[in-house]
């Protein structure tokens, strides 16, 4: 046991160096900072915009529109006092400036008013609507122009545009209801304008019926798990795989592996020490990445107000988290076993760099498939192929536990145990042969015969 512990310490000391730890922490901090920054940007972009209003009209429908705009700010945007966000510019000369079409004059006027958005009611706004109500010939709609003085190029630059579109639609709807009511329609004009209610969404999910929730809402709530775990597992496997293969290349190049193999220590102990030390390092790196990416996705979820998983009954117990940790650990063990098998044929550090590609590609396949597809809807032969890739199971474990896919959980756990055990067995046989020292297989001896030597 002392030999095993010493080997684990040796492996951790080689892997957990400042050169490897600092970049991991830096990336996690960058992810966390990006999440905080984007979340705050979403909050800023979603705030009720301050708008200016200029009108060339003073009719009744303009007055009604002003009431509807204030109601939109209080009822839809939840602004306690809309007068702070709605600035009415009463100077009659401003309308003429805008109609004149001088861009610099319009920009100066908006800058002086302290607004980036300007609503301009056409001079014929009320008269055109009145003509529609009266059934006049050649009717024309009332027009509300929206002037923008600042074009944002960021990711959320279109949010204010969407808010203004919603505002104009609200004014349009309320004006239509006002007209219908004035024509002696139903007791409530909304029933004439929208006689069909709905869609009244009722989603059957996880053994319950959720009213007013669509599959898109549930998919959005699960998106952080569907995106986070595959990326996290792929990063961990690629990173720790590259480290272990490179470490074996360094040991061969520096002749430290030869010294290690000549020590009076069982080869099984050497393999176990390397695997356990590397797996612990992989878990530590994974936790750092998980923290950074959790902060990133959680900030986005809070900014967009997405449906919480707890409201859908999608929570994990302490035992479930233990299963998640076990599956991730076994996934790392499978990756390390594969890397040690590949590393056995490496001559030096430079040659080791090329052998990380197969592991990375093997991890990327289930990552992309699980991120963009539902495993249960895939053709059977693709499901079997993904099941045989050991990295698929840690990528899907959280969703499988939350959705109650117990067969996939336990079948995946059993497969990972079998696969990791097989990789450990092959690695031990390799360490008992001279392939580690030569990196080549001589003609007079086959691979299996060399692996079988004591």
Secondary structure as UniProt FT lines:
FT   HELIX           2..15
FT   HELIX           18..46
FT   STRAND          51..55
FT   HELIX           60..75
FT   HELIX           82..84
FT   STRAND          86..88
FT   HELIX           92..99
FT   TURN            100..101
FT   HELIX           103..113
FT   STRAND          117..121
FT   TURN            123..124
FT   HELIX           125..133
FT   TURN            134..135
FT   STRAND          144..148
FT   TURN            155..158
FT   HELIX           159..182
FT   TURN            183..184
FT   HELIX           190..193
FT   STRAND          202..205
FT   TURN            206..207
FT   STRAND          208..211
FT   HELIX           215..253
FT   TURN            254..255
FT   HELIX           256..262
FT   HELIX           267..304
FT   HELIX           310..312
FT   HELIX           318..343
FT   TURN            344..345
FT   HELIX           349..352
FT   HELIX           353..355
FT   HELIX           356..372
FT   HELIX           375..377
FT   HELIX           380..388
FT   HELIX           391..402
FT   TURN            403..404
FT   HELIX           406..431
FT   HELIX           435..438
FT   TURN            443..444
FT   HELIX           447..451
//
